């Protein structure tokens, strides 16, 4: 399906375009689905990710994705769509983390660790039962590392809907969320319902992470959540601009990765494409490292502006 | 590697009476060493609030094992290289960025490389499963000496650094005043985690090692605020958890990671409950959250 022969139109565009985009790239329906889903996921993850970075909740974000492994394998066991497994387990985990470890960074870190440990235990059990009951040990690979080219086209409306819910929650809560992220005490003093805002944010984080776990895999969805946001916050200190930039970086990285993964079918060792998630990670990390350079050289100009990052509450 | 096929384990399903015979003795020995190391290091992980690093280093190191199997090198070498490289990368990058962000990125890079190596190497899914989720019933006699040696080095190094590590975790400023450099302690702590990871991931898997480091130590911290006792308790709880988990996994043939995860969460819940009912009073919160200001 991925290897349709090049159609006539491509020869008119020219060999160069053909060699960049590969034959039949945009005609292939898995690629179309991948581009649509990838865009939605990248935008949602980028926007939610900015708040994740500002609030210092990268670990929660990653833990929710890892716990998606339990959800994905549980759904596989029950025979329902993986997406629902991811969503349900992420919501439950987000609630539990908030329940046992609200407040300070250190106790939240611990609570996340405990929930993650328990959830991974469940994942081990579900994956084991999956492999013994149906003898498809490849399931664990798909759940862990995802496969953006095998998403069922029928899921696209649901993914769009969940993405809109997640994005909508963050944008509705935008002002309160920003306030309580930057200065929790001030927000409490101004009668902002900090706890409620935090829960609303965790729900949208859970949704965003579930969506990206679906596409680039549970263990790598952190890349789309944290990477673009961290890069964007290196470029600008303005919160609104950071959201926009993070979404843009995420989308650009996802598109380039899909194209590269499609092309990599012809790369060594041949006959098998390289995983999309690898390209996503490689591109994002390279970008992050590149952005480190000017930050050092123009340290006075860029890094020391009155900043989201500088104004964040202290903590590990 | 010595990781058996998963069917072997099902075949090895047996009664409690057989659980101390033959190859299972190696398992008990290796698991005991792992639990001691996990308890000792776990104390500092909980004290420093470093659960993310404790998760990222073992988890990322699995990519090293995948690389080693692709290149035909020793698994231990691959794991060690990636664990130490990841640890150094995290502590180097976190000087100029937020530590949790840097940890997330380092983890993701290692995992991305791992997924690439796996997709290139036609590795069996069962092998990957056991590296991530652990398969403790697959320890053979030749693997024991390096495990024991690395475990001993790890525990001795941690105990030698006990005072400065505790001081820099609890009161960084007071530590600096006494000549304990916080950045240096950070680096040695991350390297210790890397060392422990290299040793334990082939035996118990990345996820299980993480549960075993965090949950017992967190339970111990809920029970006492005294560092020495908390560390001893963490080791004790970790030992009980892993021993029970092995016995249960052996009897009903479910994966050991599930039992470690469930028992870990259970022990933490029990400790929190005990703490809640027996330490009510003015100093309850202080004890539960530790002496950190």
Interface residues (C-beta under 8 A of the other chain):
Chain A: X53 X56 X57 X58 X59 X61 X62 X63 X100 X104 X105 X106 X107 X109 X110 X112 X113 X114 X115 X116 X117 X118 X119 X120 X121 X122 X123 X124 X125 X127 X128 X131 X132 X137 X138 X140 X141 X144 X145 X217 X219 X220 X222 X223 X225 X226 X227 X230 X269 X272 X273 X274 X275 X277 X278 X280 X281 X282 X284 X285 X288 X292 X295 X296 X309 X316
Chain B: X6 X10 X46 X48 X49 X50 X51 X52 X54 X55 X59 X93 X96 X97 X98 X99 X100 X101 X103 X104 X105 X107 X108 X109 X111 X112 X113 X115 X116 X118 X119 X120 X124 X125 X126 X128 X129 X132 X133 X134 X207 X208 X210 X211 X214 X215 X218 X254 X255 X257 X258 X259 X260 X261 X262 X264 X265 X268 X272 X289 X292
